[in-house]
Amino acid sequence: MCRIPSICTRCRLRAVKGRVDIDKEIEKANTKRDKASQTVLKQRKIVENVREAASKAVVELEEQKLRDAEAEVNALQEGIEQFRMLKLEG
């Protein structure tokens, strides 16, 4: 166990384990991840469409939006995995 629970995600999850419904949190995170995945797909299409017709600044902006959306999907997936590990530990 981590000696600095304010930093360690696993320790923070243990601290809330008795206060939250883990299955419900996993379900909510799955829903958010699915929506974020749809955003990624839409943003990829936008990036493909603007590459040829838009200015470099617009392309960079749309690519940044895509990276942000992908990062959100990854963060949600990591959260889901942490909740699953916490559930298995219980």
Secondary structure in CASP SS format (residue, H / E / C, confidence):
PFRMAT SS
TARGET T0000
AUTHOR 0000-0000-0000
METHOD secondary structure of the structure
MODEL  1
M C 1.00
C C 1.00
R C 1.00
I C 1.00
P C 1.00
S C 1.00
I C 1.00
C C 1.00
T H 1.00
R H 1.00
C H 1.00
R H 1.00
L H 1.00
R H 1.00
A H 1.00
V H 1.00
K H 1.00
G H 1.00
R H 1.00
V C 1.00
D C 1.00
I H 1.00
D H 1.00
K H 1.00
E H 1.00
I H 1.00
E H 1.00
K H 1.00
A H 1.00
N H 1.00
T H 1.00
K H 1.00
R H 1.00
D H 1.00
K H 1.00
A H 1.00
S H 1.00
Q H 1.00
T H 1.00
V H 1.00
L H 1.00
K H 1.00
Q H 1.00
R H 1.00
K H 1.00
I H 1.00
V H 1.00
E H 1.00
N H 1.00
V H 1.00
R H 1.00
E H 1.00
A H 1.00
A C 1.00
S C 1.00
K H 1.00
A H 1.00
V H 1.00
V H 1.00
E H 1.00
L H 1.00
E H 1.00
E H 1.00
Q H 1.00
K H 1.00
L H 1.00
R H 1.00
D H 1.00
A H 1.00
E H 1.00
A H 1.00
E H 1.00
V H 1.00
N H 1.00
A H 1.00
L H 1.00
Q H 1.00
E H 1.00
G H 1.00
I H 1.00
E H 1.00
Q H 1.00
F H 1.00
R H 1.00
M H 1.00
L H 1.00
K H 1.00
L H 1.00
E H 1.00
G C 1.00
END
